[in-house]
Amino acid sequence: MLACGITSASVTLRIVQDKGGPVGKYLQAFAQARSTGERVIIDGDCLSACTLVLGLVPANQICATPRARFGFHAASMPNNDGRLSTSALATQVLWAVYPAPVRNWIIQHGGLTSQMIYMEGRSLDGIVATCNLPTPRARQWPQPLAIHAR
């Protein structure tokens, strides 16, 4: 779930328990965060399309709490039968968005496959800054913003 919070000093986008979804919605949300200068706090799972935040929002606008966990896998698209299948083209697009340190980590952990691989804890060092300043609790504006349909 992505939630927008507003404080007197800045606008904050807090990501908690985001399982991913259609890439287009993430491209739009993260482009907006980039252009407005919103601070993005990763405070839990950021899986699948949510991981695009790492390449679409400048590093100086992103931080991760100790609860942060990124989950990567190959992209999939519906096939002719309507079932999801791995898409090499969509996976290449994801790959091009990720910054080099993320791509290197993914390579070291087996690459993008149908199996989710998780980056958390010390693996985030040098990739995402730690949220070491007190972070105000994100106020929901007006309610959690779900990037993907449920």
KEKE-3310 file (N, C-alpha, C; in steps of 0.2 Angstrom, whole numbers, plus 5000, padded with zeros to 4 digits):
npx = (5004:5003:5005:5000:5007:5006:5016:5021:5033:5036:5031:5026:5028:5024:5028:5021:5019:5017:5013:5015:5010:5001:5013:5012:5004:5013:5024:5018:5014:5027:5034:5027:5031:5044:5045:5038:5046:5044:5047:5051:5047:5052:5045:5042:5037:5041:5037:5039:5033:5033:5047:5052:5053:5066:5073:5066:5064:5074:5089:5091:5079:5074:5072:5075:5067:5071:5062:5061:5059:5064:5057:5061:5058:5056:5047:5030:5017:5000:4996:4990:4980:4976:4983:4996:5013:5031:5039:5051:5053:5047:5054:5066:5064:5061:5074:5082:5077:5082:5095:5113:5119:5108:5105:5117:5117:5105:5110:5120:5112:5106:5099:5084:5071:5056:5055:5054:5066:5074:5079:5085:5089:5106:5110:5104:5113:5122:5113:5101:5097:5097:5083:5086:5083:5070:5055:5040:5024:5016:5002:4987:4981:4967:4965:4973:4983:4981:4991:4989:4975:4964)
npy = (4994:5011:5026:5043:5056:5072:5084:5098:5102:5095:5084:5068:5051:5036:5020:5004:4987:4985:4976:4976:4978:4984:4991:5003:5012:5013:5020:5032:5037:5037:5046:5057:5059:5061:5073:5082:5082:5075:5066:5049:5036:5020:5008:4994:4980:4982:4977:4969:4978:4989:4991:4999:5012:5013:5017:5027:5038:5050:5046:5054:5057:5046:5035:5021:5011:5001:4990:4989:4981:4975:4967:4957:4951:4943:4951:4949:4946:4945:4930:4923:4915:4922:4920:4923:4925:4924:4939:4943:4955:4965:4963:4967:4981:4984:4981:4991:5002:5001:5006:5005:4999:4992:4983:4976:4969:4961:4953:4946:4938:4929:4934:4941:4931:4920:4918:4926:4937:4944:4960:4966:4973:4974:4973:4983:4994:5007:5007:5012:5025:5025:5029:5039:5050:5057:5052:5059:5052:5046:5055:5050:5054:5057:5045:5029:5028:5017:5010:5000:4990:4981)
npz = (5000:4996:5004:5006:5014:5023:5029:5039:5034:5022:5009:5010:5004:5009:5009:5012:5013:4999:4986:4972:4955:4940:4930:4924:4932:4943:4936:4934:4947:4953:4945:4947:4961:4959:4952:4960:4971:4982:4997:4999:5008:5012:5020:5023:5014:4997:4983:4967:4954:4962:4965:4955:4960:4964:4953:4947:4955:4962:4971:4982:4987:4993:5006:5018:5030:5044:5042:5029:5013:4997:4983:4969:4953:4937:4924:4920:4909:4902:4893:4877:4882:4893:4904:4916:4910:4909:4902:4891:4885:4893:4905:4901:4900:4914:4919:4913:4919:4932:4943:4942:4954:4959:4948:4949:4961:4959:4949:4956:4964:4956:4946:4936:4938:4937:4951:4966:4972:4987:4993:5007:5024:5027:5014:5008:5010:5002:4992:4995:5006:5024:5034:5045:5052:5063:5057:5053:5056:5043:5037:5032:5016:5007:5011:5011:4997:4985:4973:4965:4958:4968)
capx = (5000:5006:5001:5003:5007:5008:5019:5022:5040:5037:5026:5030:5025:5026:5027:5021:5016:5015:5014:5016:5004:5002:5018:5010:5002:5019:5027:5014:5015:5034:5036:5025:5035:5051:5044:5036:5051:5041:5051:5048:5050:5051:5044:5039:5038:5040:5038:5037:5033:5035:5054:5054:5055:5074:5076:5062:5064:5081:5091:5091:5072:5072:5076:5072:5067:5074:5057:5061:5061:5062:5056:5062:5057:5055:5040:5025:5011:4995:4997:4984:4975:4974:4987:5003:5019:5036:5040:5058:5053:5045:5059:5072:5062:5062:5081:5084:5076:5085:5102:5118:5120:5103:5107:5123:5114:5101:5115:5124:5107:5103:5095:5077:5067:5050:5056:5055:5072:5073:5084:5084:5094:5113:5110:5102:5119:5125:5108:5095:5099:5093:5079:5089:5080:5064:5050:5033:5020:5013:4995:4984:4977:4963:4965:4979:4983:4983:4994:4986:4968:4964)
capy = (5000:5017:5031:5050:5060:5079:5087:5105:5103:5092:5079:5061:5045:5030:5013:4999:4982:4985:4969:4978:4978:4986:4995:5010:5015:5015:5025:5038:5039:5039:5052:5063:5060:5064:5080:5087:5082:5071:5061:5042:5031:5013:5006:4988:4977:4985:4971:4969:4985:4995:4992:5004:5018:5014:5020:5033:5043:5052:5043:5059:5058:5040:5032:5015:5010:4994:4986:4989:4975:4975:4960:4958:4945:4944:4954:4945:4949:4940:4927:4923:4912:4926:4918:4927:4922:4929:4943:4945:4962:4969:4962:4972:4987:4985:4981:4997:5007:5000:5009:5000:4995:4987:4978:4971:4965:4956:4948:4942:4934:4924:4937:4941:4925:4920:4917:4933:4938:4949:4964:4970:4974:4976:4973:4990:4998:5009:5007:5016:5028:5024:5034:5040:5056:5055:5053:5060:5047:5049:5056:5047:5060:5057:5038:5026:5028:5010:5011:4994:4988:4975)
capz = (5000:4996:5007:5005:5021:5023:5036:5038:5030:5016:5007:5011:5002:5013:5006:5017:5011:4992:4982:4965:4951:4934:4929:4922:4938:4947:4933:4935:4954:4955:4941:4951:4967:4957:4950:4966:4976:4988:5000:4998:5014:5011:5027:5023:5008:4991:4979:4960:4951:4967:4965:4951:4964:4965:4947:4945:4960:4964:4978:4988:4990:4995:5012:5020:5037:5045:5040:5021:5009:4990:4980:4962:4949:4930:4923:4917:4905:4900:4886:4873:4886:4898:4910:4916:4908:4909:4896:4891:4883:4899:4910:4899:4902:4921:4919:4910:4924:4939:4943:4941:4960:4960:4943:4951:4967:4956:4945:4961:4967:4952:4940:4937:4936:4940:4958:4969:4977:4992:4996:5014:5029:5025:5006:5005:5010:4996:4987:4998:5012:5030:5037:5052:5055:5065:5052:5055:5054:5037:5038:5026:5013:5013:5013:5008:4990:4982:4967:4960:4960:4972)
cpx = (5004:5002:5004:5002:5009:5010:5020:5029:5040:5031:5029:5025:5028:5024:5027:5017:5013:5017:5015:5009:5006:5008:5016:5008:5008:5023:5024:5015:5022:5037:5033:5029:5042:5050:5042:5041:5049:5047:5048:5052:5047:5050:5040:5041:5036:5042:5036:5038:5035:5042:5056:5055:5062:5077:5072:5062:5072:5083:5090:5084:5070:5076:5072:5073:5070:5069:5057:5063:5059:5062:5056:5060:5056:5048:5036:5020:5006:4997:4990:4978:4973:4978:4993:5008:5025:5037:5047:5058:5052:5050:5065:5070:5063:5070:5084:5083:5080:5092:5107:5119:5114:5104:5112:5121:5110:5105:5118:5119:5103:5099:5088:5074:5060:5049:5058:5062:5071:5079:5082:5090:5101:5114:5108:5108:5121:5119:5103:5098:5094:5089:5081:5087:5073:5059:5043:5029:5016:5005:4992:4980:4973:4962:4971:4978:4985:4985:4990:4979:4968:4957)
cpy = (5006:5022:5038:5053:5067:5081:5095:5107:5100:5087:5073:5056:5040:5024:5008:4993:4982:4979:4970:4978:4981:4992:5002:5014:5018:5020:5032:5041:5041:5045:5058:5064:5063:5071:5085:5087:5078:5066:5054:5038:5024:5010:4999:4985:4982:4980:4972:4976:4990:4996:4997:5011:5019:5017:5026:5039:5044:5049:5048:5060:5051:5038:5025:5014:5003:4988:4985:4983:4975:4968:4961:4951:4948:4947:4949:4949:4943:4937:4927:4919:4916:4925:4922:4922:4927:4932:4945:4953:4967:4968:4966:4979:4989:4985:4988:5003:5007:5003:5003:4996:4990:4981:4973:4967:4959:4951:4943:4937:4930:4928:4938:4935:4925:4919:4924:4932:4944:4953:4967:4970:4977:4976:4979:4995:5000:5010:5012:5019:5026:5030:5035:5046:5054:5057:5053:5054:5050:5049:5054:5053:5058:5050:5035:5026:5021:5011:5005:4993:4982:4972)
cpz = (5000:4999:5007:5012:5020:5029:5034:5034:5023:5015:5007:5008:5006:5010:5011:5014:5004:4988:4975:4962:4944:4934:4928:4928:4942:4943:4934:4942:4956:4951:4944:4957:4965:4955:4955:4971:4983:4991:5000:5004:5012:5018:5028:5016:5002:4986:4971:4957:4955:4967:4960:4954:4964:4959:4944:4949:4962:4971:4984:4991:4993:5002:5014:5027:5038:5043:5032:5018:5002:4988:4973:4959:4942:4929:4919:4914:4903:4894:4883:4877:4892:4905:4910:4914:4908:4902:4896:4889:4889:4904:4908:4901:4909:4922:4918:4915:4930:4938:4944:4948:4961:4955:4946:4956:4964:4952:4951:4965:4962:4946:4941:4934:4938:4948:4961:4973:4981:4994:5002:5018:5026:5017:5004:5006:5004:4991:4989:5005:5018:5032:5044:5055:5057:5059:5054:5052:5048:5038:5031:5023:5007:5015:5010:5000:4987:4975:4962:4963:4963:4971)
residu = (MET:LEU:ALA:CYS:GLY:ILE:THR:SER:ALA:SER:VAL:THR:LEU:ARG:ILE:VAL:GLN:ASP:LYS:GLY:GLY:PRO:VAL:GLY:LYS:TYR:LEU:GLN:ALA:PHE:ALA:GLN:ALA:ARG:SER:THR:GLY:GLU:ARG:VAL:ILE:ILE:ASP:GLY:ASP:CYS:LEU:SER:ALA:CYS:THR:LEU:VAL:LEU:GLY:LEU:VAL:PRO:ALA:ASN:GLN:ILE:CYS:ALA:THR:PRO:ARG:ALA:ARG:PHE:GLY:PHE:HIS:ALA:ALA:SER:MET:PRO:ASN:ASN:ASP:GLY:ARG:LEU:SER:THR:SER:ALA:LEU:ALA:THR:GLN:VAL:LEU:TRP:ALA:VAL:TYR:PRO:ALA:PRO:VAL:ARG:ASN:TRP:ILE:ILE:GLN:HIS:GLY:GLY:LEU:THR:SER:GLN:MET:ILE:TYR:MET:GLU:GLY:ARG:SER:LEU:ASP:GLY:ILE:VAL:ALA:THR:CYS:ASN:LEU:PRO:THR:PRO:ARG:ALA:ARG:GLN:TRP:PRO:GLN:PRO:LEU:ALA:ILE:HIS:ALA:ARG)
# end
